[in-house]
Structure formats: C-alpha cells, structure tokens
C-alpha cells in the first residue's frame, strides 16, 4: 500500500456520520492506477460545521476537492460558486473542485454513475416503469438520469411530500412525456431503486417489502458499505440485484475527471 507523503494530495469525503464510509477502498487505488498521488480521506462533519470545514480545507494546496455524501449534498450545492447543468437541475452536488482563487465548482455524478452501472447490468429498460424510493440527493440525481435517458414511466416514493413535489414539478417541466406516479402499487415495476440510507445499519427497516415486486423486476440498492437485508430478500426471490459498489465504479472516472478540471 502506498502511504501518503507531504507531496500527496487529498480528496476529502464528508459525511455525518462517517463510520460506514467505504469509498476510500475504491477511490485511492483508482487514483494510483491513474498515476495520481491522491488519497481519499473520510471526515465526519456535522451539518452546522460543513461550510466552515470546506472553506478551511479549501485553503490548503494539499486539497484536491471534496466528495459529499449524506446528508451534505443539498447544503454543499449552496456553497458552490458555479455548478454543472445536472447539479443545477437537481439542486445537489456530490463533487466539489477547488478553482483558482478558492472558487468552488460543483457537479453531481450520482445519476451518471447509477445509469452506467444499470446499463452494464442490463437492468435499465426505458419501456418498463422504474420506481425510485427516496427523493434526497441521490434520488433526485437518479430520477433525473432516468428521465434524461428516455425512461417513459417513473414512480417516486418518499417519506416527506415536499421534496417529491418539487422534484416532480422540475421533471414534468423538463421531461413532459414521462409518466410520473406517486402511488405504492409496485405491480408494473421493472426496476426498483433504493436511493435512501436504509440498509446502512443491520437494524434499519427495509425500504419496502420485496415480496410486492414482480418476479421479473430488478433491484438496484445504492448502499455500498454492506450487503443489505433488502438485497438478500430480493435475491431470495430470484430477482436480479445490483449494489452501490457498481455505481461507485462508474462514478470514479467521472469524478476524477472533474477534480482534474477536464470535464
């Protein structure tokens, strides 16, 4: 294992809590494969300290940028001086690059990472309804990516109504041909996406009852830290399951290019 030196540069992944964060095991080796002396370091940062932490770390020449995960993506969006088109639509960023003069440039790669992994696994079918559970940072990005990729029918479920209403209004404004439902009838679902944090802990409730899904439905659970009980329940029914590690692998080149300033 290559240890960091004073010449190394750091990408901080900011979370709260951060004990579950497993991303460095994928990012740091990928950086090394690309010939970059970069290392990913997790930091547990409470929301009230997010702005101060980013501003302070951004002053160091050792800092490449930031990877944002739950619950920081919407707040990080507000801290950026400019954002990509995807991030602007979604109102979240999961990637921040430090520009000259300390300006912060933000991007959202969750949608691209998800879509790439879903296509590789053969679970994206624009003709079948996709049901996305969760309208937080990742959920918004995934719904946006699905609609932009030509999905014809979408269902969005979320515990709180306000984020869904805002997301649906944006999606209908940009993609009026997409049929969007908010009911809990899973009978027509071809792809079920868990875009919530449920499953990070073994004691978490499942996002839904896998027994309600059609026998030809696929499940994409964005949790990467562990094999969740929901994944096991879906697999036990013979459903195809894709996990969050597949999504990370597709985000690696997208985010690295952004941090390098070539995207």
C-alpha positions as CSV (number, residue, x, y, z in Angstrom):
1,X,0.0,0.0,0.0
2,X,1.3,3.4,-1.0
3,X,1.2,5.7,2.0
4,X,0.7,9.5,1.6
5,X,3.6,11.9,1.9
6,X,3.8,15.6,2.2
7,X,3.7,15.8,-1.6
8,X,0.4,13.8,-1.8
9,X,-2.9,15.5,-2.4
10,X,-6.2,14.7,-0.6
11,X,-9.8,14.3,-1.7
12,X,-12.0,14.6,1.5
13,X,-15.2,12.6,1.6
14,X,-17.6,14.5,4.0
15,X,-20.4,12.6,5.8
16,X,-22.3,12.6,9.0
17,X,-22.0,10.0,10.4
18,X,-18.9,8.7,8.6
19,X,-18.3,5.3,10.2
20,X,-20.0,3.5,7.3
21,X,-18.0,5.2,4.5
22,X,-16.1,2.6,2.5
23,X,-15.4,4.8,-0.6
24,X,-11.6,5.2,0.0
25,X,-11.0,1.5,-0.7
26,X,-12.1,2.1,-4.2
27,X,-11.0,5.7,-4.9
28,X,-7.5,5.7,-3.6
29,X,-6.5,2.6,-5.6
30,X,-8.2,4.1,-8.7
31,X,-6.2,7.3,-8.2
32,X,-3.0,5.3,-8.1
33,X,-4.0,3.4,-11.3
34,X,-4.3,6.8,-13.0
35,X,-0.8,7.8,-11.9
36,X,-2.2,10.3,-9.3
37,X,-0.6,10.6,-5.9
38,X,-4.1,11.3,-4.4
39,X,-5.7,9.8,-1.4
40,X,-9.3,9.9,-0.2
41,X,-9.9,10.6,3.5
42,X,-13.3,10.4,5.2
43,X,-14.3,13.2,7.7
44,X,-17.3,13.1,9.9
45,X,-18.6,16.7,9.7
46,X,-21.8,17.8,11.4
47,X,-24.1,19.9,9.1
48,X,-23.6,23.0,11.2
49,X,-19.8,22.8,10.5
50,X,-20.0,21.9,6.8
51,X,-19.4,25.4,5.4
52,X,-16.6,26.2,7.8
53,X,-14.9,22.9,7.1
54,X,-15.0,23.2,3.3
55,X,-13.8,26.8,3.4
56,X,-10.9,26.0,5.7
57,X,-9.7,22.8,3.9
58,X,-10.0,24.6,0.5
59,X,-7.2,27.0,1.5
60,X,-4.7,24.1,1.6
61,X,-2.7,23.3,-1.5
62,X,-2.9,19.6,-0.4
63,X,-6.7,19.5,-1.0
64,X,-7.9,18.5,-4.5
65,X,-11.6,18.8,-3.6
66,X,-14.5,17.1,-1.9
67,X,-16.8,14.1,-2.2
68,X,-20.1,14.8,-0.5
69,X,-22.4,12.1,0.9
70,X,-25.4,12.0,3.2
71,X,-26.6,14.5,4.4
72,X,-24.5,17.2,2.8
73,X,-25.4,17.2,-0.9
74,X,-28.1,20.0,-0.8
75,X,-26.1,22.2,1.6
76,X,-22.9,21.8,-0.5
77,X,-24.8,23.0,-3.5
78,X,-25.4,26.3,-1.8
79,X,-21.7,26.7,-1.1
80,X,-20.6,26.5,-4.7
81,X,-19.8,29.5,-6.9
82,X,-20.8,27.6,-10.0
83,X,-22.3,24.2,-10.7
84,X,-22.8,21.8,-13.7
85,X,-26.1,21.6,-15.6
86,X,-27.0,18.4,-13.8
87,X,-26.3,19.8,-10.4
88,X,-28.3,22.9,-11.2
89,X,-31.4,20.9,-12.1
90,X,-31.1,18.6,-9.1
91,X,-30.2,21.2,-6.5
92,X,-27.4,19.0,-5.1
93,X,-23.7,18.4,-5.6
94,X,-21.7,15.3,-4.6
95,X,-18.4,16.6,-6.1
96,X,-16.6,19.9,-5.5
97,X,-13.4,21.1,-7.3
98,X,-11.3,24.0,-5.9
99,X,-10.6,26.5,-8.6
100,X,-8.0,29.3,-8.7
101,X,-8.7,32.0,-6.1
102,X,-10.6,29.5,-3.9
103,X,-13.7,29.4,-6.0
104,X,-15.8,26.2,-5.6
105,X,-17.2,24.4,-8.6
106,X,-19.8,21.6,-8.1
107,X,-21.0,18.6,-10.0
108,X,-23.5,15.8,-9.5
109,X,-22.2,12.4,-10.7
110,X,-24.7,10.1,-8.9
111,X,-27.0,10.0,-11.9
112,X,-24.3,9.2,-14.3
113,X,-22.8,6.6,-12.0
114,X,-26.2,4.9,-11.5
115,X,-27.1,4.9,-15.1
116,X,-23.8,3.5,-16.2
117,X,-24.0,0.6,-13.7
118,X,-27.7,0.0,-14.5
119,X,-26.9,-0.3,-18.2
120,X,-23.9,-2.6,-17.7
121,X,-26.0,-4.9,-15.5
122,X,-28.8,-4.9,-18.1
123,X,-31.4,-3.6,-15.7
124,X,-32.3,-0.3,-17.5
125,X,-35.3,-0.7,-19.8
126,X,-36.9,2.6,-20.9
127,X,-40.1,0.8,-21.7
128,X,-40.6,-0.5,-18.1
129,X,-41.6,1.6,-15.1
130,X,-38.8,2.4,-12.7
131,X,-39.7,3.0,-9.1
132,X,-37.3,5.1,-7.1
133,X,-37.6,5.2,-3.3
134,X,-36.1,8.4,-1.9
135,X,-36.0,12.0,-3.2
136,X,-32.9,13.1,-1.4
137,X,-29.6,14.0,-3.1
138,X,-29.1,10.6,-4.8
139,X,-32.8,10.1,-5.5
140,X,-33.0,13.4,-7.3
141,X,-30.0,12.6,-9.4
142,X,-31.2,9.1,-10.3
143,X,-34.7,10.3,-11.3
144,X,-33.1,13.0,-13.5
145,X,-30.7,10.5,-15.1
146,X,-33.6,8.0,-15.8
147,X,-35.8,10.7,-17.4
148,X,-32.9,12.1,-19.5
149,X,-32.1,8.6,-20.7
150,X,-35.5,8.2,-22.2
151,X,-37.4,6.4,-19.5
152,X,-41.1,6.5,-20.2
153,X,-42.7,5.7,-16.8
154,X,-41.4,6.7,-13.4
155,X,-42.7,6.2,-9.8
156,X,-41.2,8.2,-7.0
157,X,-41.8,7.4,-3.3
158,X,-40.5,9.5,-0.4
159,X,-41.5,9.7,3.3
160,X,-41.8,13.5,3.2
161,X,-44.0,15.0,0.5
162,X,-42.3,18.4,-0.2
163,X,-39.1,17.0,-1.8
164,X,-41.1,14.8,-4.1
165,X,-43.4,17.7,-5.2
166,X,-40.5,19.9,-6.0
167,X,-38.7,17.1,-7.9
168,X,-41.9,16.1,-9.9
169,X,-42.5,19.7,-10.9
170,X,-39.0,20.0,-12.3
171,X,-39.2,16.7,-14.1
172,X,-42.5,17.4,-15.7
173,X,-41.2,20.8,-16.8
174,X,-38.2,19.4,-18.5
175,X,-39.5,15.9,-19.5
176,X,-43.3,16.3,-20.1
177,X,-43.6,13.0,-21.9
178,X,-42.5,11.0,-18.8
179,X,-45.5,9.4,-16.9
180,X,-44.8,10.0,-13.2
181,X,-46.8,8.3,-10.4
182,X,-46.6,8.7,-6.7
183,X,-48.6,5.6,-5.6
184,X,-47.3,2.5,-3.9
185,X,-48.5,0.0,-6.5
186,X,-45.4,-2.0,-7.4
187,X,-47.1,-4.3,-9.9
188,X,-45.8,-2.6,-13.0
189,X,-42.2,-2.0,-11.7
190,X,-39.4,-3.3,-13.9
191,X,-36.6,-1.7,-11.8
192,X,-36.8,-0.8,-8.1
193,X,-34.2,1.6,-6.8
194,X,-33.5,2.1,-3.1
195,X,-32.0,5.6,-3.1
196,X,-32.3,6.0,0.7
197,X,-29.9,5.3,3.5
198,X,-32.0,2.4,4.7
199,X,-29.7,-0.6,5.0
200,X,-26.6,1.1,6.2
201,X,-27.2,-0.5,9.5
202,X,-28.5,-4.1,10.1
203,X,-31.2,-2.7,12.4
204,X,-32.7,-0.4,9.7
205,X,-36.1,-1.1,8.3
206,X,-36.3,-2.3,4.7
207,X,-37.2,0.4,2.2
208,X,-40.2,-1.8,1.0
209,X,-41.4,-5.4,1.1
210,X,-39.5,-7.3,-1.7
211,X,-42.5,-9.7,-1.9
212,X,-44.5,-7.0,-3.5
213,X,-42.3,-6.8,-6.6
214,X,-43.0,-8.6,-9.8
215,X,-40.9,-11.8,-10.5
216,X,-39.1,-10.1,-13.4
217,X,-38.2,-7.0,-11.5
218,X,-34.6,-5.9,-10.9
219,X,-33.4,-4.2,-7.7
220,X,-30.7,-1.6,-7.5
221,X,-29.7,-0.7,-4.0
222,X,-27.3,2.2,-3.8
223,X,-25.9,1.1,-0.5
224,X,-22.2,0.3,-1.0
225,X,-21.0,-0.2,2.6
226,X,-22.6,-3.6,3.1
227,X,-24.8,-6.3,1.7
228,X,-28.2,-5.2,2.9
229,X,-31.1,-7.3,4.1
230,X,-33.2,-5.8,1.3
231,X,-30.7,-7.1,-1.3
232,X,-30.8,-10.5,0.3
233,X,-34.6,-10.5,0.4
234,X,-34.8,-9.6,-3.3
235,X,-32.1,-12.2,-4.3
236,X,-34.0,-14.8,-2.3
237,X,-37.0,-14.2,-4.6
238,X,-34.7,-14.7,-7.6
239,X,-34.6,-11.0,-8.5
240,X,-31.5,-9.6,-10.1
241,X,-29.7,-7.3,-7.6
242,X,-27.2,-4.5,-8.3
243,X,-25.4,-2.8,-5.4
244,X,-23.9,0.6,-4.7
245,X,-20.3,-0.6,-5.5
246,X,-21.3,-0.9,-9.1
247,X,-22.4,2.7,-9.0
248,X,-19.1,3.8,-7.4
249,X,-17.1,2.1,-10.1
250,X,-18.9,4.2,-12.7
251,X,-18.5,7.4,-10.7
252,X,-14.7,7.0,-10.3
253,X,-13.7,8.3,-13.8
254,X,-16.5,10.9,-13.8
255,X,-15.4,12.5,-10.6
256,X,-11.7,12.1,-11.1
257,X,-12.0,13.9,-14.5
258,X,-14.0,16.7,-12.8
259,X,-11.4,17.1,-10.0
260,X,-8.7,17.2,-12.6
261,X,-10.6,20.0,-14.4
262,X,-11.1,18.2,-17.6
263,X,-14.9,17.9,-17.5
